[in-house]
Amino acid sequence: MSAREELITKYAADLKEKCGVEPNMDLLTKVTIGCGPSIYNADAATVAGSQQAELDTVKNNFLIKKLGLTDGPELDAAIDAVMEQYGRSNRNKFRAVIYYLLTVHFKKESVYN
């Protein structure tokens, strides 16, 4: 099993166990690949949910640039909802899992087709 496949398996487990979501493995794989080499860097692979700069990065670089959404309060509300779903007390919030949840939330799976 490759390093990427191992990470995807770990992300799927987080989605099931911590978020209560049965992941679409094809979409999760595409979202993970879309994260690029950051998934192999311990710091870049996670999102600090309590740091506004991190949340702004998710909003600007992913929601606006990648998914093509327009900035507005609904983006912040969605990020907040995903952080709540993942569990605020959970220290390791994987970027790929958060991006997956946001992609599904905004029904933007077509971006990865």
SENUBA-366694 format. One record per atom (N, C-alpha, C): x, y negated, z. Coordinates in steps of 0.05 Angstrom, whole numbers, plus 5000, padded with zeros to 4 digits. Example, Ala and Ser with C-alpha at 12.3 -4.5 7.8 and 13.67 -1.06 7.14 Angstrom:
526451145156524650905156526450665156525750455142527350215143525849995157
//
This chain:
501750245000500050005000501849755000501249564982502849324981502249145004504048945008503648755030500948605026500348535001497848384996495448565003495548824995493349005001492949035031495149045045495049065075493648825087494348585076493148335086490148335079489448415055486548415047485048605066486148835073484849015092484548885119486548735128486348595153484248375152484048235130482048025127479248145127478948375113476248505112475448595140477348685156476748765184475848525200477248295196476448055211473547965203472947985177470247905168468148085181468748345182466748535194466548495224468848495238468848505267468448235280469548025269469447765282467247585271466547625245464647455232461947595227461847855230459347995226458547995197460447995178459947985150461048235136459448355119460448575103461648455077464348455075465548305053465248445025465048265005465148354977468148374972469148614970472148654968473248534943471748534921472748414896473148114900471147984912471447694917473647634938473747794959475847754979478647774967478947974949481548004935482147754919480247654904480647424887481247174904479847134926480346904944483146924955483947174963486647214975488747144954488447244930490347184909490446884904488146754905488046464901489546304922489946424946491446294967494446284960495346454941498046454933499946554955502446474954504446574973504046495002502146305006501746215034500846445052499646655041498746875058501047025071503446995061505747135072507246965093506446715096507646535115505946515140506946595163505346615187503846355193505146125190503945875196501845795175502445825150500645745128498345935125498646185134496546385130494146345149494546185169492346135188491545845188489145795198488145515201487745465230488845245239488445155267485745005268483745135277481045025277480644785294482544735313482244505331483844265321485244295299486844065289485543945265484843685268483343545246484943545220487543525221489143515197488843775182488744005196488344265183485644275170483544185184480844195173480644015149482043785149482043605126483343735102485443895107486744035086484844245073483344385090481444575080479344435062478444205072476344055058477443945031479743805032480743675008481943874988483644054997485044234979483344474969481444554986479844784978477044704969475544584986472744524979472444324956474144114957473843914936475443984911478044054914479644114891479044384878478944594894478544864883475644924876473844864895471044934889469544714874470744474873469544254857467244124871467144134897464944014912465443714916463343564920463543274926463743234956465543054964465943004992463342895005462742985028460342895042460243035069458242955085458043075112457443375111456243475090455643755088458143925087460343815077462843965076463944005105463943795120464843815148462944005164460343985159458444155173458944455166459644505141460144785132462744885145464844725146467344805159466844865188465244685201464644725230463044985234461145045216459545285218461345535215463245525196465045755191466845795215467845575227469545595251467945725274465445645276463745755297463246055292462746125267462246405259464746575264467046475258469546615262470246645291469246455307469746465336471846255344471046045356472845825363475145925381474546125398476646215417478546405403477946495379479746665364482146505354484446575363486846425357487646435328487546675317488546715289486146715270485746485258483646465238485046465210484746685196486246705171484946525149486746385135485846205114484146345093484946585085483446725064480646795074480346855100477646915110475946665111477146445119475646195120474846115092476646135073476046065045473846245034474046505041471946695032469246605043469046555069466546475081465446215069467146025063466345775051465345815022466745985008465946044980463146164980462646354998459946474999457946275009458646115029456745905040455745725018457545635001456845444980456045584954455845854954455046014931456745934907459445924911461345854890463046094881461846334884463346574876464246564846462646414830463246394802465946264796467046114815469745994812471846214808471346444820473246664820472746864798470746824781470147014759471746954734
//
